Amino acid sequence: MKADHQAIEIVKYSDVYREQLLDVWEKSVLATHGFLSQTDFQEIKELLATIDFNAFDVYCLLEAGKLIGFIGTANQKVEMLFLLPERIGIGLGRRLLNFATRVLHANKVDVNEQNKKALEFYSKFGFEAYERTDKDEQGRNYPLIRMVLKTEIPTR
């Protein structure tokens, strides 16, 4: 099922979207990050609740005014990309990533090694691995694959 991209818009984050953004993050992580322990999930959720999303280039994917996904970058690196679980796999992640690479000039991303679908998604888009870490940025035992966009951005 293809998304009706005409009815969907990408807008700059503002605090009016905060609760919806946190809700999308939680639903998305519960659906895609089965490798996280419940304790780590709770700690990350609590940390996320303290973040000032205005400090990043965060953009919301809206459908009829409702937040269905978002992407955030800092220093040309995709720091977050999340969609409602029922909206995964229909081209919306690619749309957000196209926006981030073309408009925000993002060319790097870190992906949890255990998140095979995300690794496949970024690889298909044109990112390639250049480094592996043993732990994530908070020191947890979730290895990261650091990826960089190949020189040419895919057109599809």
SELO-127318 format. One record per residue (C-alpha): chain; x, y, z; residue number from 0; residue in three letters. Coordinates in pm, 1 decimal, m for minus. Layout:
// residues N
ATOM  kette         X         Y         Z   nr  rest
ATOM      A         X         Y         Z  NUM   ALA
...
***
This chain:
// residues 156
ATOM  kette         X         Y         Z   nr  rest
ATOM      A       0.0       0.0       0.0    0   MET
ATOM      A     150.4     331.1    m106.1    1   LYS
ATOM      A     103.9     640.8     104.7    2   ALA
ATOM      A     m86.7     931.9     m43.9    3   ASP
ATOM      A     208.9    1167.1     m37.6    4   HIS
ATOM      A      m6.9    1465.9    m135.9    5   GLN
ATOM      A    m190.7    1463.1     198.2    6   ALA
ATOM      A     131.7    1434.3     397.4    7   ILE
ATOM      A     361.3    1724.5     482.5    8   GLU
ATOM      A     695.1    1773.1     654.4    9   ILE
ATOM      A     702.9    2063.6     898.2   10   VAL
ATOM      A     960.8    2200.7    1141.6   11   LYS
ATOM      A     916.2    2071.0    1495.3   12   TYR
ATOM      A     755.5    2295.2    1750.9   13   SER
ATOM      A     657.8    2213.1    2107.0   14   ASP
ATOM      A     291.3    2172.8    2006.8   15   VAL
ATOM      A     399.7    1836.1    1860.3   16   TYR
ATOM      A     598.2    1720.0    2166.3   17   ARG
ATOM      A     344.8    1473.8    2313.3   18   GLU
ATOM      A     265.8    1324.7    1972.5   19   GLN
ATOM      A     639.3    1292.0    1897.2   20   LEU
ATOM      A     704.3    1109.0    2225.0   21   LEU
ATOM      A     406.7     881.9    2155.0   22   ASP
ATOM      A     530.3     800.2    1802.7   23   VAL
ATOM      A     879.3     730.4    1942.5   24   TRP
ATOM      A     743.3     488.6    2204.5   25   GLU
ATOM      A     515.8     298.6    1965.3   26   LYS
ATOM      A     789.9     278.6    1702.6   27   SER
ATOM      A    1058.0     157.3    1944.7   28   VAL
ATOM      A     826.3    m104.0    2097.0   29   LEU
ATOM      A     757.0    m235.1    1744.6   30   ALA
ATOM      A    1113.7    m225.1    1609.2   31   THR
ATOM      A    1360.1    m247.4    1898.4   32   HIS
ATOM      A    1275.2    m586.3    2050.2   33   GLY
ATOM      A    1640.9    m625.1    2146.1   34   PHE
ATOM      A    1615.5    m354.4    2416.2   35   LEU
ATOM      A    1573.0    m472.5    2772.9   36   SER
ATOM      A    1267.6    m331.8    2953.1   37   GLN
ATOM      A    1499.8    m144.8    3192.9   38   THR
ATOM      A    1695.6      14.4    2909.7   39   ASP
ATOM      A    1374.1     104.4    2728.9   40   PHE
ATOM      A    1241.5     280.8    3041.4   41   GLN
ATOM      A    1571.7     464.9    3096.6   42   GLU
ATOM      A    1583.5     582.1    2734.6   43   ILE
ATOM      A    1217.6     687.5    2751.4   44   LYS
ATOM      A    1289.2     894.0    3064.7   45   GLU
ATOM      A    1595.7    1050.1    2899.1   46   LEU
ATOM      A    1395.5    1133.4    2587.5   47   LEU
ATOM      A    1136.2    1312.4    2799.6   48   ALA
ATOM      A    1408.6    1560.5    2905.7   49   THR
ATOM      A    1533.0    1643.5    2554.6   50   ILE
ATOM      A    1473.0    1985.8    2406.5   51   ASP
ATOM      A    1390.2    1885.8    2050.4   52   PHE
ATOM      A    1432.7    2249.2    1946.4   53   ASN
ATOM      A    1809.3    2195.7    1992.3   54   ALA
ATOM      A    1809.3    1964.7    1687.3   55   PHE
ATOM      A    1685.2    2000.4    1332.9   56   ASP
ATOM      A    1368.8    1799.9    1394.5   57   VAL
ATOM      A    1096.9    1775.4    1134.3   58   TYR
ATOM      A     757.3    1616.5    1176.9   59   CYS
ATOM      A     569.3    1414.0     920.1   60   LEU
ATOM      A     206.0    1520.3     944.8   61   LEU
ATOM      A    m103.3    1368.2     793.5   62   GLU
ATOM      A    m413.5    1583.8     834.1   63   ALA
ATOM      A    m234.6    1764.9    1117.7   64   GLY
ATOM      A    m150.3    1442.9    1305.7   65   LYS
ATOM      A     213.4    1348.5    1364.1   66   LEU
ATOM      A     282.8    1008.1    1207.6   67   ILE
ATOM      A     663.8    1022.9    1205.2   68   GLY
ATOM      A     965.7    1244.8    1253.7   69   PHE
ATOM      A    1332.3    1284.6    1170.8   70   ILE
ATOM      A    1602.2    1474.2    1355.5   71   GLY
ATOM      A    1956.4    1565.4    1258.8   72   THR
ATOM      A    2255.4    1733.8    1419.3   73   ALA
ATOM      A    2591.3    1803.5    1256.7   74   ASN
ATOM      A    2485.0    1634.3     930.3   75   GLN
ATOM      A    2396.9    1313.3    1115.2   76   LYS
ATOM      A    2053.5    1153.4    1135.4   77   VAL
ATOM      A    1998.9    1123.1    1510.2   78   GLU
ATOM      A    1640.6     998.0    1500.5   79   MET
ATOM      A    1392.7     863.2    1247.2   80   LEU
ATOM      A    1072.2     709.8    1375.4   81   PHE
ATOM      A     732.7     629.0    1226.0   82   LEU
ATOM      A     411.4     492.7    1367.1   83   LEU
ATOM      A     443.9     113.7    1326.4   84   PRO
ATOM      A     145.6      91.0    1091.8   85   GLU
ATOM      A     311.4     348.8     864.0   86   ARG
ATOM      A     642.9     162.0     825.6   87   ILE
ATOM      A     717.8       9.0     486.6   88   GLY
ATOM      A     511.2     237.1     261.4   89   ILE
ATOM      A     775.8     492.5     161.1   90   GLY
ATOM      A     742.9     745.5     440.5   91   LEU
ATOM      A    1081.3     670.0     598.3   92   GLY
ATOM      A    1241.1     716.4     257.3   93   ARG
ATOM      A    1056.4    1045.8     219.4   94   ARG
ATOM      A    1190.6    1169.7     554.3   95   LEU
ATOM      A    1540.7    1047.3     473.2   96   LEU
ATOM      A    1532.0    1215.2     130.9   97   ASN
ATOM      A    1437.2    1538.3     307.7   98   PHE
ATOM      A    1720.1    1499.7     559.6   99   ALA
ATOM      A    1985.3    1425.5     296.9  100   THR
ATOM      A    1874.7    1681.6      40.2  101   ARG
ATOM      A    1753.4    1971.3     256.0  102   VAL
ATOM      A    1941.4    1923.6     583.5  103   LEU
ATOM      A    2252.7    1775.7     413.9  104   HIS
ATOM      A    2267.4    1476.7     649.9  105   ALA
ATOM      A    2518.3    1214.7     536.0  106   ASN
ATOM      A    2578.0    1000.1     846.6  107   LYS
ATOM      A    2375.0     774.9    1071.8  108   VAL
ATOM      A    2440.1     532.3    1358.7  109   ASP
ATOM      A    2223.3     219.4    1362.1  110   VAL
ATOM      A    2187.6     m42.2    1634.1  111   ASN
ATOM      A    2353.9    m357.4    1502.8  112   GLU
ATOM      A    2056.8    m564.0    1626.0  113   GLN
ATOM      A    1813.0    m352.0    1422.2  114   ASN
ATOM      A    1849.3    m551.1    1098.7  115   LYS
ATOM      A    1554.4    m383.4     922.5  116   LYS
ATOM      A    1699.5     m35.8     986.0  117   ALA
ATOM      A    2042.3    m148.7     861.8  118   LEU
ATOM      A    1877.7    m282.3     546.0  119   GLU
ATOM      A    1675.9      38.9     502.0  120   PHE
ATOM      A    1980.1     266.7     525.9  121   TYR
ATOM      A    2189.9      36.2     306.6  122   SER
ATOM      A    1923.3      36.1      33.2  123   LYS
ATOM      A    1913.8     414.2      52.1  124   PHE
ATOM      A    2288.1     433.7     m13.7  125   GLY
ATOM      A    2453.9     440.5     328.2  126   PHE
ATOM      A    2749.8     212.0     388.7  127   GLU
ATOM      A    2907.6      97.1     714.3  128   ALA
ATOM      A    3247.6     234.2     804.6  129   TYR
ATOM      A    3280.0     152.8    1176.4  130   GLU
ATOM      A    3134.9     m65.5    1451.7  131   ARG
ATOM      A    3123.9      16.6    1822.2  132   THR
ATOM      A    3087.5    m232.5    2107.3  133   ASP
ATOM      A    2842.7     m10.6    2297.2  134   LYS
ATOM      A    2593.0     262.7    2218.5  135   ASP
ATOM      A    2654.2     628.9    2301.8  136   GLU
ATOM      A    2517.5     582.2    2655.3  137   GLN
ATOM      A    2758.2     293.9    2720.5  138   GLY
ATOM      A    2492.0      23.3    2693.9  139   ARG
ATOM      A    2569.6    m314.7    2535.4  140   ASN
ATOM      A    2405.0    m233.9    2204.8  141   TYR
ATOM      A    2670.4    m216.6    1932.5  142   PRO
ATOM      A    2632.0      56.9    1673.6  143   LEU
ATOM      A    2709.4      46.4    1305.3  144   ILE
ATOM      A    2825.9     388.6    1192.2  145   ARG
ATOM      A    2725.4     456.6     833.6  146   MET
ATOM      A    2800.3     725.8     577.0  147   VAL
ATOM      A    2609.2     813.5     263.7  148   LEU
ATOM      A    2780.0     721.5     m59.4  149   LYS
ATOM      A    2867.8    1024.4    m269.6  150   THR
ATOM      A    2560.4    1002.3    m490.1  151   GLU
ATOM      A    2214.2    1015.5    m336.8  152   ILE
ATOM      A    1976.7     764.7    m496.2  153   PRO
ATOM      A    1692.4     916.5    m695.2  154   THR
ATOM      A    1435.2     648.0    m616.8  155   ARG
***
